[in-house]
């Protein structure tokens, strides 16, 4: 197995870092790798915020569900879907661009997350751990003001980076679903109850499917932070699409 594939198979989220800074040259390599990602029409419909101000990191600790490791991470990047820069460039040239629509938003999100994943893979190759923080989608109004985000810039993902501690290196990666539970041929088919129970058998353990799924639903899907994320996401989309 080649080194790239092995790195992808081994990579896991890291939330505890050594007290060690990331050298500037390696940080630039990670950012350059992000920018070399596939992009629609070579538009690079994103802007990456490099959060170096400790006071901003500390605010993100609280606004992203009170996760202290965010403030301790040597590198914090916020990946923003960004159509605003193209609108500004079009207008600078005297064009009359149409109002951005849902397709522009989704395309920008695709561009942004592809770039983010390139950063993750590049960091892993350098021995630098990472963790996605989806909670940046919460608290829309606060984050817009904090980072001076205009209407057509949406903070779709945040990544924290650092050198993993020995404990983190040795921690077992959570097992994924079987290939046949994720890949379907040609068309989508809803799974039946037996298939769903088998799909999650590796996760439920002695709890059993019903009890484990009930607890997971309440802890994640029905949680206050999940509801806030949906509220903020809807507010972002509504603002993006309003006349």
N, C-alpha and C positions, 0 to 999 in steps of 0.2 A: 504493500500500500504506500502511495507516495506521501510526502510530508504535508502537502496542503490538505488532502483528504483526512489524514490522521489528526491534523490540527482541528479541523471542523468537527470531527467525531469526539475529540477530547474536550473541546471548549465548554465551559460552564460559567454561570454567573458568579462573580466574586464580589463580596460585600465587606470583606475585611482586608485591609491593605497594610503593607509594611510602611513604616514612617520613612519613606524614601521618595524623593522627587523624581519625576520623569525627565530625562535629559531633553533639552530643547530640540536636538537633532532627531530624536525618536518621536517627539510630539509632532514635528513637522512631517515626518514620514507617515504617521497615522493620518494627519490631515490631508496630505497629498494623495494617499491611497483612497480616502473618501472622495476626493474630487475627481479621481480617475474612474469612478463608478459609471456604469451605463446610465444614460440620461436621455430623455425625450428630446429629439431634435438638437442635441447638444446645448440645451437651454440652461441646464443646471438650476432647476427650479427650487433652489434652497439657499439658505444662509445658515452658517454654523456660528453660533455664539460660543466663544471660548471664555468661560467664566473663571477669571483669575482673582476677582475681588472676594476676599473671605467673607465680607459682610453679605454679599449676594448669596454665596454658598450657604451661609447660616440661615438666610431667609428661605432658601429652597428646602432646607431641612424641615422647616415647619410647614411650608405650603405644599410639600409633597409627602404628606402623611407622616410627618415626624420621624424621619429616618436619619439618625445621626451620622451614618457612614457617608452620606452625601457631603457633609461638611468636612469630613476627614479625607476625602478622595483627593489625590494629587492633581487630577485633571477632570474637569467637568465640561462637557460639551452639550449644548442644546441645538438640536437639528430642527430648523424652521422651514416649513413649506413656504416658498416665497414667490409670489407672482408680482408683488408690488414693484420690484426692481425693473421688471420688463415693462410694466405700465409706464413707469417713470421714463424709461429709455424711449419707448414709443412716442410719448408726448414730447420729450426733448427733441426728437427728430421731426416733429410736426405732424405725426400720424394721429389718427383718430381711432384709438383702440376701442373695441367693444367692451362691455362690462364683463369681468370674469364670471364664468359659470361653474356648475358642478363638475364638469369635465376637467376644467383647469385646476380646480381644487384637488381632485383625485389624482390627476397626473402629477401635480406638484408633490403630493404625499408619497406617491410611488418613487419619484426621483429622490426624495429626501431620505426615505428609509433604505433604499438601495445604497445610498452614500453612507448612511450610518452603519449598515452591516459591513461595508468595506472597511470602515474604521475598526470595527470589532475584530475582523479577521486579521487585519494588519497588526493590531495590538497583540493579539494572541501569538502571532509569529515572532514577536519581540519579547515574549515572556511577560507581557503586561495583561492583567486581567481586566474585565469590564462587566458592567451590569446595566441593562436597560432600565430606565425609570419612566414608566408610562404615566405616572402621576403628574407629570408636567402638563398634561391635558386638563387637570383640575384647576379650579380657582382662576377661571379665565380673566376676570376683571383685574385681579391682583397681578397676574403675570404680564398682562398687556401693559399695565402701568409700570411695573418694575423694569421691564426690558424695552420700553418705548416701542411696542409693536404696533405698526399701522394695520389697517383693515385687512389687507391681503397678505399678511404674514401670520402663520399659525405654528406655534411650538408643538410639533407632532411627536417628538421623542427626545429624551435626554439620556446621555450615557455618562457614567462615571468610570474612571480608569485608575489603575494603580498596580503595584507589584503585589501579588497575592502572598499572604502569610503561608508558612509551611502547612498549617492546619487546613487552609483553603486548598492548597495544592493536593493534599491527601484526601480531602472530602470527596465522597463518591458522587458522581454526576447523576442526577435523577434520570431514571429510565424513561425512554420515550415509548410511544405506542408502536406496535408492530407495523411493518411496512404495509401489509394488506389492510390495516385499519385506517390508513391515511390516503393510500393511492387507489383510485378507481379508474376503470378503463372507459374512456370516451364520454360517458354521461354520469350524472350524479344519481345516486340511489340512497334513499334514507335507510339507516340501519334499523333492524328490528331489535326488540328487547334483549334477546339472547346475544346478539352481536354486540350491543352496547355493554352488556355485563362482561363479556369476554374482553372487550377493548380496554376496560379499566381494571381488569383483574390484577394487573401488576402493581396497582396503586392502592387498592382498597384494603389489602391484607386481611387480618382477622376481624376487622370491623364489619366486613361485608359491604356489598354494593350500596344497599339502601341507606344504611347509617352513614357511610363515608360520603356519599353523594349529597345527602341532606346537610351534613356539616359543611361541606365544601361550598354548596350553594349559598348557605347563610353567611359563611365567612368571606366569600369572594363576590359572587354574583349579586346577592341581595344586600351587600354591605353599604354603609354610608358613603365610603370613598368611591365605590362603583357608581352609585347614584349621582354623586357630585360630578364624576367624570362624564357621565352621560349628559348631565345638565350643561356643563361647560362646553362639551363637544357640540351639542345642539345649538348653543348660543354662538359659537364660532361659525358654524355653517349658516345659521340664520343671518348673521351679520354679513357674511361673505356674499350671500345670495340676494339680500334685500335690494330693492330698487333705490 
